[in-house]
Amino acid sequence: MGRATKGCGCAVALVALVIGAAVYFGKDFAINWWKTKPPPPSGGELQVHVLDVGPINGDSILIISPAGKAVLVDAGDAGKGKVILDALKRYNVQQLDYFIATHPHPDHLGAADEVMKATKVLNVIDNGLAPPGWEPTAAPTQPAKVLSNKKPVAKKPDKKPSIIRFYEEYKEAVSQGGAHYEKAEPGKKFDLGGGALLTILAPSQPFFTKEQMKTGGNEPNANSVVARLDYGDFSMLLPGDAEQQTEHRMLTKDLNLQTDILKVSHHSSKYATATDFLERVKPAVAIVSCGEWNRYGHPAQVVLDRLKAAGVKLYRTDLQGEITITTRGKENDYRIATAKEAKRDVWEGRLPQKDDSTRAGFIAYGDFGPPPKNVNRQPRDREDQRTCPANFQRANTLRNWQLWRNV
C-alpha cells in the first residue's frame, strides 16, 4: 500500500512538472501570438484602390481604413499626379496619413512630388536606399574672385538624368512638406484604426547587391518595401517590385505570408512570383498593376501560367482600369470591382522588347513611349521587312495581330 501511494505521488509530480514546463515555455508563444494577432474588425468598410496609372508602367495603391485613415503605396510615374489627386478627391481623402515608397524607381515614385505638393502627408516610409548612381546635390559654392577684366561666364548646372532627377524631387518634396520620415523596418506595425493593421515584412538586411542579381532582376526591386494589410479575416500582400530573391529570403523567415489577395510583384515580371512563393502565399485573387505601353513583357506569360495553375482569380489594371476591393473584415466577404471590362483575355501575356534586369544593364524605368506606329497592319512587303526586321519577325511568330498591337 505504501508503494502504491508513493508511485501515485511521483506520477502527480511528473504531471505537475509537465504542466509547469508547458506554461513556462508556452507563455512566450502565447504572448507573441497575442501581440501579432490583428485587432478585431470594427465592422466598418476597408477600401483598397489599385489605381490605373497607365498606359506606362507603374504602381499606386490607395488604402482607406474603416476609421478614415489613408495610406498611399507608391505614386506611379511622372505626370500621373493628376490621376492620384483625382482619386483622393473622389474618395474624399483630405490628407495622407502614410505615404509608402516601396523602392526608388520612377514608375513608383515619379509623381510623388506632385502628390506631396498638393496634399498634406503626415508620414513617409521608404527603404532608405537611393537609386544607383544618385548623389546628394552639393551645396552651392561661392564664386572665385576674378582678377582679370574678363567677365566670368556662368556655368550652367548639370542636369541629372531623368531616371535620377525623380528621386531628387521626391526627397525635396518630403523635406519641404514637413512629413515625419522613417525607414521601413521588418516587423513594424501601423495601426490604421477600425481594426485595420499594416505590417512591414521586408526589406531585411543585408540589402541585396548588384552581384546577387546575376540570375535576373535588379537590386532596387529586390530591396522593395513589402507590406501586409490585415482587417479581421481579410488580408492582402503588397510586395512592391520584390524579386524572386526577396521572395526566397522571406520564405526562410517566420512570416505570415498566406493571404486572400496578392498584388503581383514587379508588374508580373518573369523575375518574380516564384512557384514556391505562390504555394506559401496561397492567394485566392491576384492583381497585376502594369501599363499597356510597357516594353518589358509585363505581365509575363510564365507568371500568368503559374497564377492560373494556382487557381487564382486574376485582375489587371492595363485591361480593366482601376481595381477596387471593399471588405468589412468578415471571412470571404470582400468584393472586387473594375472600372471597365477587359477587351481581351486577362490570361494572355505580353512579349518583351527589353529586359528589366541588372545583367542586361537595366538601371531604372523611364524610356516608355507610345506603341510603334503602323502596328495595326501586317508588314506588307520586303520594304517593311528591311526597315523593321524585328517587328516583321515578331509579327510572323505571334498567334494573332491583336497581341502584337498590345505589346
C-alpha positions in Angstrom: 0.0 0.0 0.0 2.9 2.3 0.8 4.5 1.6 -2.6 1.3 2.4 -4.5 0.8 5.7 -2.7 4.5 6.6 -3.3 4.1 5.8 -7.0 1.0 7.8 -7.3 2.8 10.8 -5.8 5.6 10.5 -8.3 3.1 10.4 -11.1 1.3 13.5 -9.8 4.6 15.3 -9.5 5.5 14.4 -13.1 2.2 15.7 -14.4 2.7 18.9 -12.5 6.2 19.2 -13.9 5.0 18.8 -17.5 2.2 21.3 -17.0 4.5 23.8 -15.4 7.0 23.4 -18.2 4.2 23.9 -20.8 3.1 27.0 -19.1 6.6 28.4 -18.8 7.7 27.7 -22.4 4.2 28.3 -23.8 3.7 31.8 -22.3 6.2 33.4 -24.7 4.3 31.8 -27.6 1.0 32.9 -26.3 2.3 36.5 -25.7 3.8 36.6 -29.2 0.6 35.3 -30.7 -1.4 37.9 -28.9 0.9 40.7 -30.0 0.8 39.7 -33.6 -2.9 39.0 -33.7 -4.7 41.7 -35.6 -7.3 43.8 -33.7 -10.9 42.8 -34.2 -12.6 44.5 -37.1 -14.9 47.3 -36.3 -17.4 46.3 -39.0 -16.7 49.5 -41.0 -15.6 49.3 -44.6 -12.0 49.0 -45.6 -11.2 50.2 -49.2 -8.2 49.3 -51.4 -8.0 51.1 -54.7 -5.3 49.8 -57.1 -5.1 52.9 -59.3 -4.7 52.8 -63.1 -1.5 54.8 -63.6 -1.0 53.5 -67.2 -0.6 53.3 -70.1 3.1 53.4 -69.0 4.1 51.0 -66.2 3.6 52.0 -62.6 2.1 51.2 -59.2 -0.1 53.4 -56.9 -2.4 51.8 -54.3 -4.7 53.8 -52.1 -5.9 52.3 -48.8 -8.7 53.8 -46.8 -9.2 52.3 -43.4 -12.6 52.0 -41.6 -11.5 54.8 -39.4 -10.8 57.0 -42.4 -7.0 56.9 -42.3 -5.5 56.9 -45.8 -2.3 55.2 -47.0 -0.8 55.7 -50.5 1.6 53.0 -51.5 3.7 54.4 -54.4 2.8 57.2 -56.8 3.2 56.0 -60.4 5.4 57.7 -62.9 5.9 61.4 -63.5 2.8 63.1 -64.8 0.5 60.7 -63.0 -0.1 63.0 -60.1 -3.4 64.2 -61.6 -4.7 60.6 -61.6 -3.8 60.1 -58.0 -5.1 63.5 -56.9 -8.4 62.9 -58.7 -8.7 59.6 -56.8 -8.1 61.3 -53.5 -10.8 63.9 -54.3 -13.2 61.2 -55.5 -12.8 59.2 -52.2 -12.8 62.3 -50.1 -9.3 61.9 -48.8 -8.2 65.2 -47.2 -4.7 64.1 -46.2 -2.5 61.0 -46.4 -1.6 59.6 -43.0 1.1 57.5 -44.6 3.0 57.5 -47.9 5.0 54.4 -48.5 7.6 54.4 -51.2 8.4 50.8 -51.9 11.7 51.5 -53.8 13.4 54.3 -55.8 12.2 53.7 -59.4 10.4 56.4 -61.3 7.4 54.2 -62.1 6.7 54.1 -58.4 8.0 57.5 -57.2 7.7 59.7 -60.3 4.6 61.5 -59.3 5.3 61.5 -55.5 6.4 65.2 -55.5 3.2 66.2 -57.4 1.1 64.4 -54.8 3.0 65.8 -51.8 2.9 69.4 -53.1 -0.9 69.2 -53.4 -1.8 67.0 -50.4 -0.8 67.0 -46.7 1.3 63.9 -45.9 1.9 63.1 -42.3 4.3 60.2 -42.5 6.7 59.0 -45.2 8.2 55.5 -45.2 10.8 54.1 -47.6 13.7 51.6 -47.5 16.3 54.3 -47.0 18.1 53.4 -50.3 18.8 55.8 -53.2 18.8 54.7 -56.8 22.1 53.5 -58.3 24.2 56.5 -59.3 22.4 59.0 -57.2 24.5 61.5 -55.2 23.1 64.4 -53.0 23.1 67.7 -54.6 26.2 69.7 -53.4 25.6 73.0 -51.7 26.4 76.0 -54.0 29.9 77.3 -53.6 31.0 81.0 -53.6 32.4 82.0 -57.0 36.2 82.7 -57.0 37.4 86.2 -57.2 38.2 87.3 -60.8 41.5 89.1 -61.2 41.2 89.8 -64.9 38.9 92.3 -66.7 37.1 89.5 -68.5 33.5 88.9 -67.4 33.1 85.5 -65.8 30.9 83.1 -67.7 28.3 81.5 -65.6 28.5 77.7 -65.6 25.2 76.0 -66.3 24.2 73.5 -63.7 24.5 69.9 -64.8 21.1 68.3 -65.5 20.7 65.0 -63.8 19.4 62.1 -65.9 15.6 61.8 -65.7 16.0 58.4 -64.0 17.7 60.1 -61.1 16.1 63.5 -61.1 12.8 62.0 -59.9 14.4 60.9 -56.7 15.8 64.4 -56.1 12.3 65.8 -56.5 10.9 63.2 -54.1 13.4 63.9 -51.4 12.9 67.7 -51.8 9.1 67.2 -51.5 9.5 65.2 -48.3 11.7 67.8 -46.8 9.5 70.8 -47.8 6.3 69.0 -46.8 7.3 68.5 -43.2 6.2 64.9 -43.0 7.7 62.6 -40.4 10.1 60.3 -42.1 11.1 56.8 -41.1 12.9 53.9 -42.6 10.9 50.7 -43.1 11.7 48.1 -40.5 10.5 44.5 -40.8 8.0 43.7 -38.0 6.9 47.3 -37.6 3.2 47.6 -37.4 1.0 50.6 -38.2 -2.5 50.8 -36.7 -4.8 52.3 -39.3 -7.8 52.4 -37.0 -11.0 50.5 -37.0 -9.1 47.2 -36.8 -7.0 47.6 -39.9 -3.3 46.9 -39.5 -0.4 47.3 -41.8 2.8 45.3 -41.2 6.2 45.7 -42.8 7.7 42.4 -43.9 10.7 43.5 -45.9 13.4 44.5 -46.8 15.7 42.9 -44.3 19.4 43.4 -44.1 21.8 42.8 -45.6 20.4 44.5 -48.6 20.7 42.8 -51.9 23.5 43.9 -54.1 24.1 44.1 -57.9 26.3 41.0 -57.6 23.4 39.0 -56.2 21.2 39.7 -59.1 23.1 37.8 -61.8 20.3 35.3 -62.2 17.8 38.1 -63.0 16.0 41.0 -61.5 17.7 44.2 -60.1 18.7 45.3 -56.7 16.3 48.3 -56.2 13.4 46.0 -56.9 14.8 43.2 -54.7 15.0 45.7 -51.8 11.4 46.8 -52.1 9.3 47.5 -49.0 6.9 44.6 -48.7 3.8 45.2 -46.6 0.9 43.1 -45.4 -2.6 44.6 -44.8 -4.9 42.8 -42.3 -8.5 43.6 -41.4 -10.4 40.9 -39.5 -10.4 37.8 -41.7 -9.2 39.8 -44.8 -5.6 40.1 -45.8 -3.6 41.5 -48.8 0.1 41.3 -49.6 1.7 44.3 -51.1 5.2 43.4 -52.3 6.1 46.4 -54.5 8.6 45.1 -57.1 10.2 42.4 -54.9 12.1 39.9 -57.0 12.4 36.1 -56.5 15.5 36.7 -54.4 13.3 38.7 -52.0 10.6 36.0 -52.0 13.1 33.2 -51.2 14.5 35.3 -48.3 11.0 35.8 -46.9 10.3 32.1 -47.2 13.2 31.4 -44.8 11.7 33.6 -42.1 8.8 33.1 -39.8 6.4 35.3 -41.6 2.7 35.1 -42.1 2.5 35.2 -45.9 -0.8 33.4 -46.6 -3.2 36.0 -47.9 -6.5 36.5 -49.7 -5.3 38.9 -52.3 -1.8 39.2 -53.8 -0.8 42.4 -55.6 1.5 40.6 -58.0 5.1 41.8 -57.6 7.0 43.7 -60.2 4.1 44.1 -62.6 4.1 40.3 -63.1 7.7 40.2 -64.3 9.3 36.9 -65.1 11.8 37.6 -62.4 9.2 37.4 -59.6 6.3 35.3 -58.2 8.1 32.0 -58.0 6.1 28.8 -57.7 7.3 28.1 -54.1 6.3 31.6 -53.1 2.8 31.1 -54.5 2.5 27.8 -52.7 3.2 29.6 -49.4 1.0 32.7 -50.1 -2.0 30.7 -51.4 -3.9 33.7 -52.8 -7.4 33.5 -53.9 -7.1 36.6 -56.0 -4.1 38.2 -57.9 -4.0 41.8 -59.1 -1.5 42.9 -61.7 -0.7 46.6 -62.0 1.0 47.3 -65.3 0.8 49.6 -68.3 -0.4 48.8 -71.8 2.7 50.5 -73.3 5.3 48.8 -71.2 8.2 47.3 -73.1 9.3 44.7 -70.6 6.7 42.0 -71.3 4.5 42.6 -68.3 2.7 40.6 -67.5 5.0 37.7 -68.4 3.2 34.7 -69.7 5.2 32.3 -67.5 3.9 34.1 -64.4 0.3 34.2 -65.6 0.6 30.4 -66.2 1.8 29.9 -62.6 -1.1 32.0 -61.3 -3.6 30.1 -63.4 -2.2 26.8 -62.2 -2.7 28.0 -58.6 -6.4 28.6 -59.3 -6.5 32.3 -58.6 -8.9 34.9 -59.9 -6.9 37.4 -62.0 -7.4 41.2 -62.4 -5.2 43.6 -64.5 -5.2 47.4 -64.5 -3.9 47.5 -68.1 -7.1 45.8 -69.2 -9.6 46.7 -66.5 -8.5 50.0 -65.2 -8.8 50.9 -61.6 -9.5 47.9 -59.3 -11.4 48.4 -56.1 -11.6 46.0 -53.1 -14.0 46.6 -50.3 -14.5 44.4 -47.1 -15.9 44.6 -43.6 -13.4 42.1 -42.3 -15.6 39.0 -42.4 -14.5 35.8 -44.0 -14.7 35.9 -47.8 -16.8 39.0 -47.7 -14.5 41.1 -49.9 -15.9 42.5 -53.1 -13.9 43.5 -56.2 -15.0 46.0 -58.8 -13.2 47.1 -62.0 -13.5 50.4 -63.8 -14.1 48.6 -67.2 -14.5 45.2 -68.8 -11.4 43.6 -70.2 -11.5 43.5 -74.1 -9.0 40.7 -74.3 -8.1 37.6 -72.4 -6.6 38.5 -69.0 -4.6 35.3 -69.1 -2.7 36.4 -72.2 0.6 38.0 -71.5 2.8 40.4 -73.4 6.0 40.0 -75.3 9.1 41.8 -74.1 11.1 44.3 -76.1 13.5 45.0 -73.2 15.0 43.1 -70.3 14.5 44.7 -66.9 17.4 43.0 -65.1 20.7 44.2 -63.8 22.5 41.6 -66.0 21.1 43.3 -69.1 22.3 46.8 -68.0 18.9 47.8 -66.6 19.0 50.8 -64.3 15.5 52.1 -64.0 12.4 52.7 -66.0 11.9 55.9 -67.9 12.1 55.1 -71.6 8.4 54.4 -72.2 6.5 55.9 -75.1 3.6 55.3 -77.3 3.3 52.0 -79.2 5.2 51.7 -82.5 3.4 53.4 -85.4 1.6 51.4 -88.1 1.3 48.3 -85.9 -2.3 47.7 -86.8 -1.4 46.2 -90.2 0.8 43.3 -91.2 4.2 44.1 -92.8 3.1 44.2 -96.4 6.3 43.7 -98.4 10.1 43.5 -98.3 10.3 47.2 -97.5 8.7 46.6 -94.2 11.0 43.7 -93.6 14.0 45.8 -94.4 13.1 48.9 -92.3 11.7 47.0 -89.3 13.1 43.4 -89.3 12.4 42.9 -85.6 8.7 43.8 -85.9 8.5 41.8 -89.1 9.9 38.7 -87.4 7.7 39.2 -84.4 4.6 39.6 -86.4 5.2 36.3 -88.2 5.6 34.5 -84.9 2.6 35.7 -83.0 -0.7 33.9 -83.0 -2.6 37.0 -83.9 -2.0 40.7 -84.7 -4.1 41.9 -81.8 -1.4 40.6 -79.3 1.3 42.4 -81.3 -0.6 45.6 -81.3 -0.9 45.4 -77.5 2.7 44.6 -76.7 
